């Protein structure tokens, strides 16, 4: 199967997969999330910087990335292969921070902004700086073999690396050209893979993902380091074209070190990977010298073969692309699994929110049933009923608001505690992501209490209207007289300045009585309803007694209207149940809004199940197109 053709269907499938990988998010710190984030970045780099560009233009030059640890001699090696100073070695660590790409002048257009790492600003190497460097060195040492390290002609290096940054100080990719390189091959000096600066390490890894050929450089003292072998294992996984350079090997132990290193390669299943040994020379440690041509002859010839033979060049490009595509079969499902773990963790955290909401609802209902609101100021105000009906209703409303705020705060703390116990939610609990601000909670509670008071007022009005209809049939005229007296009484209360929290003046005693019935799970004591204090002393008359007395009737019956039989109470069971159901609805809406905020915080993390299915589907399409 030939894959190095520009195939639109395969490119479309790769682009679709790239979109799915880019959309994947792994914000929750569950097991495997950090690895999934790294894999996502590596996949994006490989798709953007290698697979898609290579499949779009199979004839593009090979890109050989020279990578390795800090101080391994990568820059000196690249300069020696080119025969001039195109990248800046140094004695300070870390050294290579800015990638430098050198190619033949004919190939420069291949490495424009859309070729590799589109996010890096292209900066040409400063030719004037190179001339200044040459003058400073005077007739300084130009090592043997400078004229033809790779192509058999003069190096013709345009210049040495400059130091200017990209736009707005962003990262840059420095471009140099040299006639010493064969057309069809570019060398890239990558940042250190073990740099102490994470962005430098990440950039070095991304550049390796963009490579057709991996050249891994290590030293005689560090060839057993984990970083080097991790990269070699990745090269094996991707089936990339790779070569290793054992640099700075002391002459007396060169053969022994080389044999041991190649034995380690064979043991790791990399026995066919070519290994080039560079002896320790003053130039390799002096921070700026060029190695003799003989020291890099083996690597130079190997690269010339890869670039000069069209069949070999095509085979190398095809092998690396094929290996990268094959690796997607295990890496993308890994992302999908990590996505499923993210969604499961989000659902688990959302359940903690719902559990806290249900517990808060039950605690509020239990408090109402137990009558905890008829205490404190509300209890004191109830002793002055019905003259203090407005104050009693106000105290009950304040108590309801305090109860709701306390239970919401307790529910939020339960959510935070449950999230802290869950590794996935520990960071969210610390940042209180999704938990509403206290000011917003207070606003919602105040609105809920206002809605409740409006419901009570409307229910009381309906009760009065029903009572009027019951009385109108038998004693219409007397009732109207009593109603006018009651209205005059209300008007007097208004003139006295009685107000409620919602701004309504002169609340009817029936509203306060209804609030007590619903908010406390029981009514006022019978002696208070009948107009007598708990101590047996006469007190203000109940609402029905007021209406009855104003109508010229003796107080009697449950409502004080004077009728002994067939008279329903002012606050009957059905009315009480209906108003309590309305209160439960207000509480449910309040708790639902609070819970929705917490869940919305989770939803903003975008860890839906669609992420997993989209990754799997895109990979399936890609495999079919191959």
VEXDREN-2710 file (C-alpha; in Angstrom, 1 decimal):
% VEXDREN-2710
k/r/px/py/pz
1/UNK/0.0/0.0/0.0
2/UNK/1.4/3.4/-1.0
3/UNK/0.7/6.1/1.5
4/UNK/3.2/8.7/0.4
5/UNK/0.8/10.1/-2.2
6/UNK/-1.3/13.2/-1.7
7/UNK/-4.6/11.5/-0.9
8/UNK/-7.4/13.9/-0.1
9/UNK/-9.5/11.3/1.7
10/UNK/-6.7/10.4/4.1
11/UNK/-5.9/14.0/4.7
12/UNK/-9.5/14.8/5.4
13/UNK/-9.6/11.9/7.9
14/UNK/-6.4/13.2/9.5
15/UNK/-7.8/16.7/9.7
16/UNK/-11.0/15.4/11.4
17/UNK/-9.0/13.4/13.9
18/UNK/-6.9/16.5/14.6
19/UNK/-10.0/18.5/15.4
20/UNK/-11.2/15.8/17.8
21/UNK/-7.8/15.6/19.5
22/UNK/-7.6/19.4/19.8
23/UNK/-11.1/19.5/21.4
24/UNK/-10.3/16.9/24.0
25/UNK/-9.9/18.2/27.5
26/UNK/-8.5/16.5/30.6
27/UNK/-8.9/19.1/33.4
28/UNK/-9.8/16.8/36.3
29/UNK/-6.7/15.3/38.1
30/UNK/-7.8/11.7/37.8
31/UNK/-5.4/8.8/37.2
32/UNK/-3.9/9.1/33.8
33/UNK/-4.9/12.7/33.2
34/UNK/-1.4/14.1/33.1
35/UNK/-0.3/11.5/30.6
36/UNK/-3.4/12.1/28.5
37/UNK/-2.5/15.8/28.4
38/UNK/1.0/15.1/27.3
39/UNK/-0.2/12.6/24.7
40/UNK/-2.7/15.2/23.3
41/UNK/0.1/17.7/22.9
42/UNK/2.4/15.2/21.2
43/UNK/-0.4/14.1/18.8
44/UNK/-1.2/17.7/17.9
45/UNK/2.5/18.4/17.2
46/UNK/2.9/15.3/15.2
47/UNK/-0.3/15.9/13.1
48/UNK/0.4/19.6/12.6
49/UNK/4.1/19.5/12.1
50/UNK/4.7/16.2/10.4
51/UNK/1.9/13.9/9.2
52/UNK/-0.4/16.5/7.5
53/UNK/2.5/18.5/5.9
54/UNK/4.3/15.3/4.8
55/UNK/1.2/13.8/3.3
56/UNK/0.3/17.0/1.6
57/UNK/3.8/17.3/0.0
58/UNK/5.5/13.9/-0.1
59/UNK/8.3/15.4/-2.1
60/UNK/9.4/17.9/0.6
61/UNK/12.9/17.6/2.0
62/UNK/13.6/15.3/4.9
63/UNK/13.9/17.0/8.3
64/UNK/16.5/15.5/10.6
65/UNK/16.1/16.7/14.2
66/UNK/19.2/16.6/16.3
67/UNK/18.0/16.2/19.9
68/UNK/19.5/15.2/23.2
69/UNK/20.3/16.2/26.8
70/UNK/21.8/19.5/28.0
71/UNK/25.5/19.7/27.1
72/UNK/25.6/16.7/24.8
73/UNK/27.2/18.7/22.0
74/UNK/24.2/19.0/19.6
75/UNK/25.1/22.5/18.5
76/UNK/28.7/21.7/17.9
77/UNK/27.7/18.6/16.0
78/UNK/25.3/20.5/13.7
79/UNK/27.9/23.3/13.1
80/UNK/30.5/20.6/12.3
81/UNK/28.2/18.9/9.8
82/UNK/27.4/22.2/8.1
83/UNK/30.9/23.5/8.3
84/UNK/30.0/26.9/9.8
85/UNK/28.4/28.5/12.8
86/UNK/24.7/28.4/12.3
87/UNK/23.7/27.5/15.9
88/UNK/25.3/28.8/19.1
89/UNK/26.9/26.3/21.4
90/UNK/27.9/27.6/24.9
91/UNK/29.2/26.7/28.3
92/UNK/26.2/27.9/30.3
93/UNK/23.4/25.4/31.0
94/UNK/20.8/25.1/29.6
95/UNK/22.3/26.0/26.2
96/UNK/20.0/25.4/23.3
97/UNK/16.8/27.3/23.9
98/UNK/15.9/28.5/20.4
99/UNK/15.6/25.9/17.6
100/UNK/17.8/26.5/14.6
101/UNK/17.0/25.0/11.2
102/UNK/19.6/24.9/8.4
103/UNK/18.8/23.7/4.9
104/UNK/20.1/24.1/1.3
105/UNK/19.2/27.5/-0.2
106/UNK/17.0/25.7/-2.8
107/UNK/14.9/24.2/0.0
108/UNK/14.3/27.3/2.1
109/UNK/10.7/27.8/0.8
110/UNK/9.8/24.4/2.1
111/UNK/10.2/25.5/5.7
112/UNK/8.1/28.6/5.7
113/UNK/5.5/29.4/8.4
114/UNK/3.1/26.6/7.3
115/UNK/5.8/23.8/7.2
116/UNK/6.6/23.1/10.8
117/UNK/5.5/24.7/14.1
118/UNK/3.2/27.4/12.7
119/UNK/3.1/29.0/16.1
120/UNK/6.8/29.9/15.9
121/UNK/7.9/33.1/14.3
122/UNK/10.5/32.6/11.5
123/UNK/13.7/34.6/12.1
124/UNK/16.5/34.6/9.4
125/UNK/20.1/34.1/10.6
126/UNK/21.9/37.5/10.7
127/UNK/24.7/37.4/8.0
128/UNK/26.3/40.6/9.3
129/UNK/26.6/39.0/12.8
130/UNK/28.5/36.1/11.2
131/UNK/30.9/38.4/9.5
132/UNK/31.5/40.2/12.7
133/UNK/32.2/36.9/14.4
134/UNK/34.7/36.0/11.7
135/UNK/36.5/39.3/12.1
136/UNK/36.6/38.9/15.8
137/UNK/38.2/35.5/15.4
138/UNK/40.7/36.9/12.8
139/UNK/42.4/34.0/11.2
140/UNK/41.1/31.8/13.9
141/UNK/41.0/28.1/13.6
142/UNK/38.8/26.7/10.8
143/UNK/38.9/23.0/11.1
144/UNK/39.9/20.6/8.4
145/UNK/37.2/19.4/6.1
146/UNK/35.2/22.6/6.5
147/UNK/34.8/23.0/2.8
148/UNK/32.6/19.9/2.2
149/UNK/31.1/18.3/5.3
150/UNK/28.0/17.0/3.5
151/UNK/28.0/18.1/-0.1
152/UNK/31.6/18.4/-1.3
153/UNK/31.4/22.2/-1.8
154/UNK/32.2/25.3/0.2
155/UNK/29.9/25.8/3.1
156/UNK/28.5/29.2/2.0
157/UNK/26.8/29.6/5.4
158/UNK/24.6/32.7/5.4
159/UNK/25.4/33.7/8.9
160/UNK/25.4/32.9/12.6
161/UNK/22.4/32.8/14.9
162/UNK/21.0/36.1/16.0
163/UNK/19.2/36.7/19.2
164/UNK/16.1/38.6/18.1
165/UNK/12.8/37.2/19.4
166/UNK/9.5/36.7/17.6
167/UNK/6.6/39.0/17.5
168/UNK/5.7/40.3/21.0
169/UNK/8.6/38.4/22.4
170/UNK/7.2/35.0/21.4
171/UNK/9.1/31.9/20.5
172/UNK/11.0/31.8/17.3
173/UNK/12.5/29.3/14.8
174/UNK/15.8/30.5/13.4
175/UNK/16.3/29.7/9.7
176/UNK/19.8/29.4/8.1
177/UNK/20.9/28.1/4.7
178/UNK/24.1/26.4/3.7
179/UNK/25.3/25.0/0.4
180/UNK/27.1/22.4/2.4
181/UNK/23.9/20.5/2.8
182/UNK/22.5/18.4/0.0
183/UNK/19.2/19.5/-1.4
184/UNK/16.5/17.4/0.1
185/UNK/17.8/17.4/3.7
186/UNK/17.4/19.9/6.6
187/UNK/19.1/19.8/10.0
188/UNK/17.4/21.2/13.1
189/UNK/19.2/21.8/16.3
190/UNK/16.4/21.2/18.9
191/UNK/16.2/22.5/22.5
192/UNK/17.4/20.4/25.3
193/UNK/15.1/17.5/26.2
194/UNK/16.0/17.7/29.8
195/UNK/16.0/21.5/30.3
196/UNK/15.0/22.8/33.6
197/UNK/12.5/25.1/31.8
198/UNK/9.4/23.2/30.9
199/UNK/8.6/25.2/27.8
200/UNK/12.1/24.4/26.4
201/UNK/11.5/20.7/27.1
202/UNK/8.1/20.7/25.5
203/UNK/9.4/22.5/22.4
204/UNK/12.2/19.9/22.0
205/UNK/9.7/17.1/22.2
206/UNK/7.4/18.8/19.7
207/UNK/10.2/19.2/17.2
208/UNK/11.0/15.5/17.5
209/UNK/7.4/14.8/16.5
210/UNK/7.9/16.8/13.4
211/UNK/11.0/14.9/12.3
212/UNK/11.5/12.5/9.5
213/UNK/14.8/11.4/11.0
214/UNK/15.7/11.4/14.7
215/UNK/19.3/12.0/15.6
216/UNK/19.8/11.4/19.3
217/UNK/23.0/12.7/20.8
218/UNK/24.3/11.5/24.2
219/UNK/27.8/11.4/25.8
220/UNK/30.0/8.8/27.2
221/UNK/29.1/9.8/30.7
222/UNK/25.3/10.1/30.2
223/UNK/24.3/7.4/27.7
224/UNK/22.5/5.5/30.4
225/UNK/20.3/8.5/31.4
226/UNK/16.5/7.8/31.5
227/UNK/15.8/10.8/29.2
228/UNK/17.8/9.3/26.4
229/UNK/16.2/5.9/26.6
230/UNK/12.7/7.3/26.9
231/UNK/13.2/9.0/23.6
232/UNK/14.7/5.8/22.1
233/UNK/11.6/3.8/23.2
234/UNK/9.3/6.4/21.7
235/UNK/11.3/6.2/18.4
236/UNK/10.8/2.4/18.5
237/UNK/7.1/2.8/19.2
238/UNK/6.7/5.2/16.2
239/UNK/9.1/3.1/14.0
240/UNK/10.9/6.3/13.2
241/UNK/14.2/6.4/11.2
242/UNK/16.7/7.0/14.0
243/UNK/20.4/7.3/14.5
244/UNK/22.4/7.8/17.7
245/UNK/25.6/9.7/18.3
246/UNK/27.8/8.8/21.2
247/UNK/29.7/12.1/21.7
248/UNK/32.7/13.1/23.7
249/UNK/34.1/9.6/24.2
250/UNK/37.6/9.5/25.6
251/UNK/40.1/7.8/23.2
252/UNK/41.4/5.2/25.7
253/UNK/37.9/3.8/26.4
254/UNK/36.2/4.5/23.1
255/UNK/35.9/0.9/22.0
256/UNK/34.7/-0.3/25.4
257/UNK/32.1/2.4/25.8
258/UNK/30.9/1.9/22.2
259/UNK/30.5/-1.9/22.7
260/UNK/28.6/-1.4/25.9
261/UNK/26.3/1.1/24.4
262/UNK/25.5/-1.0/21.3
263/UNK/24.8/-3.9/23.6
264/UNK/22.3/-1.8/25.5
265/UNK/20.7/-0.9/22.2
266/UNK/20.4/-4.5/21.2
267/UNK/18.9/-5.5/24.5
268/UNK/16.3/-2.8/24.1
269/UNK/15.3/-4.2/20.7
270/UNK/17.2/-1.3/18.8
271/UNK/20.1/-3.3/17.6
272/UNK/19.7/-2.1/14.0
273/UNK/19.9/1.6/15.0
274/UNK/23.1/3.0/13.7
275/UNK/25.4/4.4/16.4
276/UNK/28.2/6.9/15.5
277/UNK/31.0/7.6/18.0
278/UNK/32.6/11.0/18.2
279/UNK/35.8/11.1/20.2
280/UNK/36.4/13.7/22.9
281/UNK/38.3/16.6/21.3
282/UNK/39.1/20.2/22.5
283/UNK/36.7/21.5/19.8
284/UNK/33.8/19.6/21.3
285/UNK/34.2/21.1/24.7
286/UNK/35.5/24.6/23.9
287/UNK/32.1/26.2/23.3
288/UNK/32.3/27.2/19.7
289/UNK/34.8/25.1/17.8
290/UNK/34.2/22.9/14.8
291/UNK/35.0/19.2/14.9
292/UNK/37.3/17.7/12.3
293/UNK/35.6/16.3/9.3
294/UNK/36.8/12.8/10.1
295/UNK/35.1/13.0/13.5
296/UNK/31.6/13.3/11.8
297/UNK/32.4/11.4/8.6
298/UNK/30.2/8.4/9.5
299/UNK/27.1/10.5/10.3
300/UNK/27.8/12.7/7.4
301/UNK/27.9/9.8/4.9
302/UNK/24.8/8.3/6.4
303/UNK/22.9/11.5/6.0
304/UNK/24.2/12.0/2.5
305/UNK/22.8/8.6/1.6
306/UNK/19.4/9.4/3.0
307/UNK/19.2/12.7/1.2
308/UNK/20.9/11.9/-2.1
309/UNK/19.1/8.7/-3.1
310/UNK/15.5/9.4/-4.0
311/UNK/14.4/5.9/-3.3
312/UNK/16.0/5.9/0.2
313/UNK/14.6/9.4/0.9
314/UNK/11.1/8.3/0.0
315/UNK/11.4/5.1/2.0
316/UNK/12.6/7.0/5.1
317/UNK/9.7/9.5/4.8
318/UNK/7.2/6.7/4.2
319/UNK/8.5/4.6/7.1
320/UNK/8.3/7.4/9.6
321/UNK/4.8/8.4/8.4
322/UNK/3.6/4.8/8.5
323/UNK/5.0/4.3/12.0
324/UNK/3.3/7.5/13.2
325/UNK/-0.1/6.5/11.7
326/UNK/0.3/3.0/13.3
327/UNK/0.9/4.6/16.7
328/UNK/-2.4/6.3/16.5
329/UNK/-4.2/3.0/16.9
330/UNK/-3.0/2.8/20.5
331/UNK/-2.6/6.5/21.4
332/UNK/-6.0/7.7/20.4
333/UNK/-7.9/5.0/22.2
334/UNK/-5.8/5.9/25.2
335/UNK/-7.1/9.4/24.9
336/UNK/-10.6/8.1/24.6
337/UNK/-10.2/6.0/27.8
338/UNK/-8.8/9.0/29.6
339/UNK/-11.8/11.0/28.4
340/UNK/-14.2/8.4/29.7
341/UNK/-12.5/8.6/33.1
342/UNK/-12.9/12.4/33.1
343/UNK/-16.6/12.0/32.3
344/UNK/-17.1/9.4/35.1
345/UNK/-15.3/11.7/37.6
346/UNK/-17.5/14.6/36.6
347/UNK/-20.6/12.6/37.0
348/UNK/-19.4/11.4/40.4
349/UNK/-18.8/15.0/41.5
350/UNK/-22.2/16.0/40.2
351/UNK/-23.8/13.3/42.2
352/UNK/-22.3/14.7/45.3
353/UNK/-24.0/18.0/44.5
354/UNK/-27.3/16.3/44.0
355/UNK/-27.0/14.4/47.3
356/UNK/-26.2/17.6/49.1
357/UNK/-29.3/19.2/47.5
358/UNK/-31.6/16.3/48.6
359/UNK/-30.2/16.4/52.1
360/UNK/-30.8/20.2/52.3
361/UNK/-34.4/19.7/51.1
362/UNK/-35.0/17.1/53.7
363/UNK/-33.5/19.1/56.5
364/UNK/-35.6/22.2/55.6
365/UNK/-38.8/20.1/55.5
366/UNK/-38.0/18.5/58.8
367/UNK/-37.3/21.9/60.4
368/UNK/-40.7/23.2/59.1
369/UNK/-42.5/20.1/60.4
370/UNK/-40.9/20.5/63.8
371/UNK/-42.0/24.1/64.1
372/UNK/-38.5/25.5/64.7
373/UNK/-39.4/28.8/63.2
374/UNK/-42.0/29.6/65.9
375/UNK/-39.2/30.6/68.3
376/UNK/-37.3/33.6/69.3
377/UNK/-38.8/36.8/68.0
378/UNK/-41.5/35.0/66.1
379/UNK/-42.7/33.4/69.4
380/UNK/-42.7/36.8/71.1
381/UNK/-44.6/38.4/68.3
382/UNK/-47.2/35.6/68.4
383/UNK/-48.2/36.6/71.9
384/UNK/-49.4/39.9/70.5
385/UNK/-51.5/38.3/67.8
386/UNK/-53.6/39.6/65.9
387/UNK/-52.6/43.2/66.7
388/UNK/-48.9/42.3/65.9
389/UNK/-49.8/40.2/62.8
390/UNK/-47.5/42.2/60.5
391/UNK/-44.6/41.9/62.9
392/UNK/-45.3/38.2/63.4
393/UNK/-45.3/37.5/59.6
394/UNK/-42.1/39.6/59.3
395/UNK/-40.4/37.6/62.0
396/UNK/-41.5/34.3/60.4
397/UNK/-40.1/35.5/57.0
398/UNK/-36.8/36.4/58.6
399/UNK/-36.6/33.0/60.2
400/UNK/-37.4/31.3/56.9
401/UNK/-34.6/33.3/55.2
402/UNK/-32.1/32.4/57.9
403/UNK/-33.1/28.7/57.7
404/UNK/-32.7/28.6/53.9
405/UNK/-29.3/30.4/54.1
406/UNK/-28.0/28.1/56.8
407/UNK/-29.0/25.0/54.9
408/UNK/-27.6/26.2/51.6
409/UNK/-24.3/27.0/53.3
410/UNK/-24.2/23.6/55.0
411/UNK/-25.0/22.0/51.6
412/UNK/-22.1/23.8/50.0
413/UNK/-19.8/22.8/52.7
414/UNK/-20.9/19.2/52.3
415/UNK/-20.1/19.4/48.6
416/UNK/-16.7/20.9/49.2
417/UNK/-15.9/18.3/51.8
418/UNK/-17.0/15.5/49.4
419/UNK/-14.9/17.0/46.6
420/UNK/-11.9/17.3/48.8
421/UNK/-12.1/13.6/49.6
422/UNK/-12.3/12.8/45.9
423/UNK/-9.0/13.2/44.1
424/UNK/-10.8/14.5/41.0
425/UNK/-12.5/17.3/42.9
426/UNK/-9.8/18.4/45.3
427/UNK/-8.6/21.3/43.2
428/UNK/-12.2/22.3/42.4
429/UNK/-13.0/22.4/46.1
430/UNK/-9.9/24.6/46.8
431/UNK/-10.9/27.0/44.0
432/UNK/-14.6/26.7/44.9
433/UNK/-15.3/26.3/41.2
434/UNK/-19.0/26.3/40.5
435/UNK/-20.0/27.1/44.1
436/UNK/-22.1/30.2/44.1
437/UNK/-20.8/33.4/45.7
438/UNK/-22.4/34.2/49.0
439/UNK/-23.9/37.5/47.7
440/UNK/-25.7/35.6/44.9
441/UNK/-27.0/33.1/47.5
442/UNK/-28.4/35.9/49.6
443/UNK/-30.1/37.5/46.6
444/UNK/-31.7/34.2/45.7
445/UNK/-32.9/33.5/49.3
446/UNK/-34.4/37.0/49.6
447/UNK/-36.2/36.4/46.3
448/UNK/-37.5/33.1/47.5
449/UNK/-38.8/34.6/50.7
450/UNK/-40.5/37.4/48.8
451/UNK/-42.1/34.8/46.5
452/UNK/-43.3/32.8/49.5
453/UNK/-44.8/35.9/51.1
454/UNK/-46.6/36.7/47.9
455/UNK/-48.0/33.2/47.8
456/UNK/-49.2/33.5/51.4
457/UNK/-50.8/36.9/50.7
458/UNK/-52.6/35.5/47.7
459/UNK/-53.8/32.5/49.6
460/UNK/-55.1/34.6/52.4
461/UNK/-56.9/36.8/50.0
462/UNK/-58.5/33.8/48.4
463/UNK/-59.5/32.5/51.9
464/UNK/-61.2/35.8/52.7
465/UNK/-63.0/35.8/49.3
466/UNK/-64.2/32.3/50.0
467/UNK/-65.4/33.4/53.5
468/UNK/-67.2/36.3/52.1
469/UNK/-69.1/34.1/49.6
470/UNK/-70.1/31.7/52.5
471/UNK/-71.4/34.6/54.6
472/UNK/-73.1/36.5/51.8
473/UNK/-76.0/34.0/51.4
474/UNK/-77.4/34.4/54.9
475/UNK/-76.3/37.7/56.2
476/UNK/-75.2/39.8/53.3
477/UNK/-76.0/43.1/54.8
478/UNK/-74.5/42.4/58.2
479/UNK/-71.4/41.0/56.6
480/UNK/-70.9/44.1/54.5
481/UNK/-71.2/46.2/57.6
482/UNK/-68.6/44.1/59.3
483/UNK/-66.4/44.1/56.3
484/UNK/-66.5/47.9/56.2
485/UNK/-65.5/47.9/59.9
486/UNK/-62.6/45.5/59.2
487/UNK/-61.4/47.6/56.3
488/UNK/-61.5/50.7/58.5
489/UNK/-59.4/48.7/61.0
490/UNK/-56.9/47.9/58.2
491/UNK/-56.8/51.5/57.1
492/UNK/-56.0/52.5/60.7
493/UNK/-53.1/50.0/60.7
494/UNK/-51.8/51.5/57.5
495/UNK/-51.9/55.0/59.0
496/UNK/-49.9/53.7/61.9
497/UNK/-47.1/52.8/59.5
498/UNK/-47.3/49.0/59.7
499/UNK/-45.1/47.5/56.8
500/UNK/-43.8/44.2/55.7
501/UNK/-40.4/43.3/54.2
502/UNK/-41.9/43.3/50.7
503/UNK/-43.3/46.8/51.1
504/UNK/-46.9/45.9/51.5
505/UNK/-48.7/47.7/54.3
506/UNK/-51.1/46.5/56.9
507/UNK/-50.9/42.7/56.3
508/UNK/-54.2/40.9/57.1
509/UNK/-54.0/38.8/60.3
510/UNK/-55.2/35.9/58.1
511/UNK/-51.8/36.0/56.2
512/UNK/-49.8/35.8/59.4
513/UNK/-52.0/33.0/60.7
514/UNK/-51.6/31.1/57.4
515/UNK/-47.8/31.6/57.6
516/UNK/-47.7/30.2/61.1
517/UNK/-49.8/27.2/60.0
518/UNK/-47.5/26.4/57.1
519/UNK/-44.1/27.4/58.5
520/UNK/-44.4/25.7/61.9
521/UNK/-46.4/22.6/61.0
522/UNK/-49.1/23.6/63.5
523/UNK/-51.3/26.7/64.2
524/UNK/-51.1/29.2/67.0
525/UNK/-52.2/27.9/70.3
526/UNK/-56.0/27.9/70.6
527/UNK/-56.1/30.5/73.3
528/UNK/-54.1/32.9/71.1
529/UNK/-56.4/32.2/68.2
530/UNK/-59.4/32.8/70.3
531/UNK/-58.0/36.1/71.5
532/UNK/-56.6/35.0/74.9
533/UNK/-53.0/34.8/76.1
534/UNK/-51.4/31.7/77.3
535/UNK/-51.9/33.0/80.9
536/UNK/-55.6/33.2/80.3
537/UNK/-55.7/37.0/80.0
538/UNK/-57.8/38.5/77.3
539/UNK/-55.7/39.5/74.3
540/UNK/-56.2/40.8/70.8
541/UNK/-59.0/39.1/69.0
542/UNK/-58.4/36.6/66.3
543/UNK/-59.1/37.5/62.7
544/UNK/-62.4/35.6/62.5
545/UNK/-63.5/37.0/65.8
546/UNK/-62.7/40.5/64.6
547/UNK/-64.9/40.0/61.5
548/UNK/-67.6/38.3/63.5
549/UNK/-67.7/41.1/66.1
550/UNK/-67.7/43.8/63.4
551/UNK/-70.6/42.0/61.9
552/UNK/-72.5/42.0/65.2
553/UNK/-72.1/38.2/65.7
554/UNK/-71.1/36.4/68.8
555/UNK/-67.7/34.6/68.5
556/UNK/-68.1/30.9/68.1
557/UNK/-67.1/27.9/66.1
558/UNK/-63.6/27.3/64.9
559/UNK/-63.4/30.6/63.1
560/UNK/-65.1/32.7/65.6
561/UNK/-68.0/33.6/63.3
562/UNK/-70.7/32.6/65.8
563/UNK/-71.9/29.5/63.9
564/UNK/-71.6/26.3/65.9
565/UNK/-71.8/23.9/63.0
566/UNK/-70.9/23.7/59.3
567/UNK/-68.4/26.5/59.5
568/UNK/-65.0/25.7/58.0
569/UNK/-61.9/27.1/59.8
570/UNK/-60.3/30.1/58.3
571/UNK/-57.1/28.0/57.5
572/UNK/-58.4/24.6/56.5
573/UNK/-56.3/21.5/55.8
574/UNK/-56.6/21.8/52.0
575/UNK/-55.5/25.4/52.0
576/UNK/-52.6/24.6/54.3
577/UNK/-51.5/21.7/52.1
578/UNK/-51.7/23.8/49.0
579/UNK/-49.6/26.6/50.4
580/UNK/-47.1/24.2/51.9
581/UNK/-46.7/22.6/48.4
582/UNK/-46.1/26.0/47.0
583/UNK/-43.4/26.6/49.6
584/UNK/-41.8/23.3/48.8
585/UNK/-41.8/24.4/45.1
586/UNK/-40.0/27.7/46.0
587/UNK/-37.5/25.8/48.1
588/UNK/-36.9/23.2/45.3
589/UNK/-36.3/26.0/42.8
590/UNK/-33.9/27.8/45.1
591/UNK/-31.9/24.6/45.9
592/UNK/-32.0/23.7/42.2
593/UNK/-30.5/27.0/41.2
594/UNK/-27.7/26.6/43.7
595/UNK/-27.0/23.0/42.6
596/UNK/-27.1/24.1/38.9
597/UNK/-24.3/26.6/39.5
598/UNK/-22.1/23.9/40.9
599/UNK/-22.9/21.5/38.1
600/UNK/-22.4/24.3/35.6
601/UNK/-18.9/24.7/36.9
602/UNK/-18.3/21.0/36.1
603/UNK/-19.9/21.4/32.7
604/UNK/-17.7/24.3/31.9
605/UNK/-14.8/21.8/32.0
606/UNK/-16.3/20.2/28.9
607/UNK/-15.8/16.5/29.8
608/UNK/-18.9/15.2/28.1
609/UNK/-19.2/11.6/26.8
610/UNK/-19.3/13.0/23.2
611/UNK/-15.5/13.6/23.5
612/UNK/-14.8/9.9/23.8
613/UNK/-17.1/8.8/21.0
614/UNK/-15.8/11.5/18.7
615/UNK/-12.2/10.3/19.2
616/UNK/-13.1/6.7/18.5
617/UNK/-15.2/7.5/15.5
618/UNK/-12.5/9.8/13.9
619/UNK/-9.9/7.1/14.4
620/UNK/-12.1/4.5/12.8
621/UNK/-12.6/6.7/9.7
622/UNK/-8.8/7.2/9.5
623/UNK/-8.1/3.5/9.7
624/UNK/-10.6/2.8/7.0
625/UNK/-9.0/5.4/4.7
626/UNK/-5.6/3.9/5.1
END
